[in-house]
Amino acid sequence: MTETRRAVVTHAAVIRLALPMTLAHMSTPLLGFVDAAVIGRLGQPALLGAIAAAAVIFDFVFWALGFLRLGTAGLTAQAVGAGDRDAERATLLRALLLALALAALVVLLQKPIAWVAFAALDATPAVTGAARAYYDIRIWSAPFALVNYVVLGAVIGRGRTDIGLGLQVLINLVNMALNVGLVALAGLGVRGSALGTLTAEALGAAAGLAVLWRLEGRFAVDWRRLADRAALRHMVGVNRDIMIRSASLIFAFAFFTAQGARGGDVVLAANAVLMNLFLVSAFFLDGFATAAEQMCGQSVGARDAAGFRRAVVLAGFWCLVFSAGVSLLAFVGGGSFIDTVSTSEAVREAARGSLGFAALTPICGAMAFAFDGVFIGATWTRAMRDLMLVSLAVYLGLFFALRPFGNAGLWMALLGFLLVRGALQGWRFPALERATFAPGTADGPDRP
């Protein structure tokens, strides 16, 4: 007999869940800065280029598998709400098995992945050689990196974003310390940087599993529950849908960058400077999306329709508040930001010309971020996937319709994409909510 556990849905609870993940997201760029600074001190530009090139490869490969975190968070939160500890453990173990299977696939395919990636990068022989040395070591971090995704999703689903922050900070601090020690002191160059990252990921995975062991008391679960076909199909479907959604999002921003490049180096650089304004807002909006994942997922598991609606309202409210603040700061201080980031007068002038559009990206994207968290927590991932594909089609249509307006048209298409995503999710929300909480609807975290 299980007893449901309703989520605590208050303004304070939203902030408590969101703030640690915001800080965790903000710690990652610091890691990249330290890596670049340590390698840069060696005085060999090819090595710095190699780190940047290899980082792009791993960002793409691992980010494409980031559905492991999102799917695990939503399913775990529902199990928590249902008060079903066996389902919590079964969700964790299924996700870990999937992570290890995908990691084994990445390791087995490391040579084809390298061939495609380095051919696409088309760097100089010096950069390619150093980047390959880094790649050949760091590729073995795949099992630990993917396990870390699952662990992070599991603690988020349990409402312990403070533990998520602690684990991310641990990984980043160890990585930075090992980079300094192995690169600067031991003189291992890019191999030292790769070894440092691999070791940090492994330590993080071990620490994360130890924390979950302490939270759960044990990982034992009935094999029949673990191998339940309906639950397995549901997990695979959720992760598949999130992967397609994430790939579409990657394509949308890659398309924006590629079209900016067609406008010349100045336009490309100006757009890159301005996109940082959106990325800063994303740190905060991702945090509130994480809060929505946990509270909405737990409310679905507990069959708490009122708590679910309140979680949606509060997550949306805080996303709008923070996005409006970032947009206002961008309008007021955007010029100074541009001058700080770039010393080129041509780039500065071009960036100021599009500053108004860039300043609107946070507010235009706020509801899309909030609803992403809601849809993931409720595991409405099929609808999220389909709406993303429709939004992407609208985005491409807007781009070609606004092409005569040049870079301004490109920015307007991006703003339209962000607005349409949130609007479509808002449009589908009432029907999905009614279906989820309708009397007689199958409950429990393992429902297909």
PyMOL commands that set and color helices and strands:
alter all, ss='L'
color gray80, all
select helices_A, chain A and resi 11-40+45-64+67-82+85-108+110-121+125-157+161-185+189-216+223-226+229-262+265-301+305-341+345-377+381-405+407-436
alter helices_A, ss='H'
color red, helices_A
deselect
rebuild
show_as cartoon
